[in-house]
């Protein structure tokens, strides 16, 4: 096994959350009389947390006060509806099982609100994870390395024995700031060309290839 710890992004990396995110964004926008967004637009807006997501989803020039009203409504609505159509990407449960069998610890670090991260990780990955954290007020969000550093300390694993896996430019920057290896995946919210332009050095085209990069076979 190449690594002792694999840390994964959530949205677009191990869970396909786009349908529920798009539905929740549009429900909030409609509730306050704003035009809705396509799934392709929401996909482009993801990666930097709910504040950035809602700021980009709202029309240009929307005041911070109005944005915050929509944001609060969105956060509450999404928390209650975050798992209607969300599913693990094909092969991810098998990958986690193989990693566990190889004594590799598994963690999740996401810019999604921590409450939703905990709900989704419990629902879809049960006892597969050794740690999971989302956006919290006491920890800087990605691309700051704070959450990764907390997990490394909690699990007592050196960063040289760890890898970060994600689907966006934010994840590439996060791994760089944490001074650890990074594997990008192209099945999520960014395509291969964009990832390479954003500094990716290793890109997995599917879960089987990711498994090989991690030193296992599925």
C-alpha positions in Angstrom: 0.0 0.0 0.0 1.5 3.3 -1.1 -0.2 5.5 1.6 -1.3 5.2 5.2 -4.0 7.8 4.8 -6.2 8.9 1.9 -8.1 12.1 2.4 -11.0 12.7 0.0 -13.0 15.7 -1.1 -16.7 15.0 -0.9 -18.8 16.6 -3.7 -17.7 15.5 -7.1 -15.1 13.2 -5.8 -16.8 10.4 -3.8 -20.5 11.6 -3.9 -22.5 12.8 -6.9 -24.4 15.6 -5.1 -25.1 17.9 -8.1 -28.8 17.1 -8.4 -29.6 17.9 -4.8 -27.4 21.0 -4.7 -29.0 22.3 -7.9 -32.5 21.7 -6.6 -31.8 23.4 -3.3 -30.1 26.4 -4.9 -33.0 26.9 -7.2 -35.6 26.4 -4.5 -33.9 29.2 -2.5 -33.6 31.5 -5.5 -37.3 31.0 -6.4 -38.4 31.6 -2.9 -36.9 35.1 -3.0 -37.9 35.8 -6.6 -34.6 35.4 -8.3 -34.0 33.5 -11.6 -32.9 29.9 -11.3 -29.7 28.3 -12.5 -28.9 25.3 -14.7 -27.1 22.3 -13.3 -24.1 23.2 -15.5 -24.0 26.6 -13.9 -24.2 25.3 -10.3 -21.5 22.8 -11.2 -19.2 25.6 -12.1 -20.0 27.5 -8.9 -19.1 24.6 -6.6 -15.9 24.1 -4.6 -15.5 27.1 -2.4 -18.4 26.6 0.1 -22.0 27.7 0.3 -21.3 31.5 0.6 -19.4 31.5 -2.8 -22.0 29.2 -4.3 -24.9 31.5 -3.4 -23.0 34.7 -4.3 -22.3 33.3 -7.8 -25.9 31.9 -8.2 -27.5 35.3 -7.4 -27.6 38.1 -10.0 -24.6 40.4 -10.0 -25.1 43.4 -7.7 -27.2 41.6 -5.1 -26.5 43.1 -1.7 -24.7 41.2 1.0 -27.7 41.5 3.2 -30.0 40.0 0.6 -27.5 37.3 -0.2 -27.4 36.3 3.4 -31.1 35.9 3.6 -31.1 33.6 0.6 -28.0 31.8 1.9 -29.6 31.1 5.3 -32.7 29.8 3.7 -30.6 27.6 1.3 -28.5 26.2 4.1 -31.5 25.1 6.1 -33.3 23.7 3.1 -30.3 21.8 1.8 -29.6 20.4 5.2 -33.1 18.8 5.1 -32.9 17.8 1.5 -29.2 16.9 0.9 -29.7 13.2 0.4 -32.7 12.8 -2.0 -30.7 11.9 -5.2 -27.1 12.0 -3.9 -25.2 8.7 -4.5 -21.6 7.5 -4.3 -19.9 7.4 -7.6 -19.6 3.9 -9.1 -16.8 2.0 -7.5 -16.2 4.3 -4.5 -17.7 1.9 -1.9 -15.5 -0.9 -3.3 -12.5 1.3 -3.2 -13.1 2.2 0.4 -13.4 -1.5 1.3 -10.1 -2.3 -0.3 -8.4 0.6 1.4 -9.7 -0.6 4.8 -8.5 -4.1 4.0 -5.0 -2.6 3.2 -4.9 -0.8 6.6 -5.2 2.6 4.9 -7.1 5.1 6.9 -9.8 7.2 5.1 -10.9 10.7 5.8 -13.0 13.4 4.2 -12.3 17.2 4.1 -15.0 19.3 2.4 -16.0 23.0 2.1 -19.7 21.9 2.4 -21.2 22.9 5.8 -20.1 20.4 8.4 -23.6 19.4 9.4 -24.4 18.2 5.8 -21.0 16.5 5.6 -21.8 14.5 8.7 -25.2 13.5 7.5 -24.0 12.3 4.1 -20.9 10.5 5.4 -23.0 8.6 8.0 -25.6 7.7 5.4 -23.3 6.5 2.6 -20.1 5.5 4.2 -21.1 4.3 7.7 -18.0 2.9 9.4 -15.6 3.3 6.4 -14.3 6.7 7.5 -11.8 7.5 10.3 -12.5 11.2 10.2 -14.7 13.7 8.3 -15.0 17.4 8.5 -16.8 20.2 6.6 -16.8 23.9 6.8 -16.9 25.2 10.4 -16.5 28.6 11.9 -13.4 27.6 13.8 -11.4 26.2 10.9 -10.4 28.1 7.7 -12.0 26.5 4.6 -10.0 25.0 1.8 -7.6 25.8 0.2 -6.2 26.6 3.6 -4.6 23.4 5.0 -6.1 23.7 8.5 -8.7 20.9 8.3 -6.1 18.5 6.7 -3.6 19.4 9.4 -6.2 18.7 12.1 -6.9 15.2 10.7 -3.2 14.4 10.3 -2.7 15.3 14.0 -5.9 13.4 15.1 -4.8 10.2 13.3 -1.1 10.7 14.1 0.0 10.2 10.4 2.7 12.1 8.7 1.8 14.1 5.6 4.5 12.3 3.5 2.4 9.1 4.1 -0.8 10.7 3.0 -2.6 11.8 -0.2 -5.4 14.2 -0.9 -7.9 13.2 -3.6 -10.2 15.8 -5.2 -12.0 17.0 -8.3 -11.2 20.8 -8.4 -8.6 23.5 -8.5 -9.4 24.2 -4.8 -8.4 20.6 -4.0 -5.1 21.0 -5.9 -4.3 24.2 -4.0 -5.3 22.6 -0.7 -2.9 19.7 -1.2 -0.2 22.1 -2.2 -0.7 24.2 0.9 -0.7 21.1 3.0 2.6 19.9 1.3 1.2 16.5 0.5 0.6 14.4 -2.6 -2.5 15.1 -4.7 -4.5 13.0 -7.1 -7.2 14.8 -9.2 -10.2 13.0 -10.6 -12.0 13.9 -13.8 -15.4 12.4 -13.1 -16.5 15.3 -10.9 -17.2 19.0 -11.3 -14.1 19.9 -13.4 -12.8 18.3 -16.6 -9.2 17.0 -17.2 -8.1 20.0 -19.3 -9.2 22.5 -16.5 -7.5 20.4 -13.9 -4.2 20.3 -15.8 -4.4 24.0 -16.4 -4.9 24.4 -12.6 -1.7 22.6 -11.8 -2.8 18.9 -11.6 0.1 16.5 -12.1 -1.8 13.3 -11.7 -5.4 12.8 -12.9 -7.4 9.6 -12.6 -10.0 8.9 -15.3 -12.0 6.4 -13.3 -12.1 4.8 -9.9 -10.1 1.7 -11.1 -7.3 4.0 -12.2 -7.5 5.9 -8.9 -7.1 2.6 -7.0 -4.0 1.7 -9.0 -2.5 5.2 -8.1 -3.2 4.4 -4.5 -1.5 1.1 -4.7 -4.5 -1.3 -4.7 -6.6 -3.2 -7.3 -10.4 -3.3 -7.5 
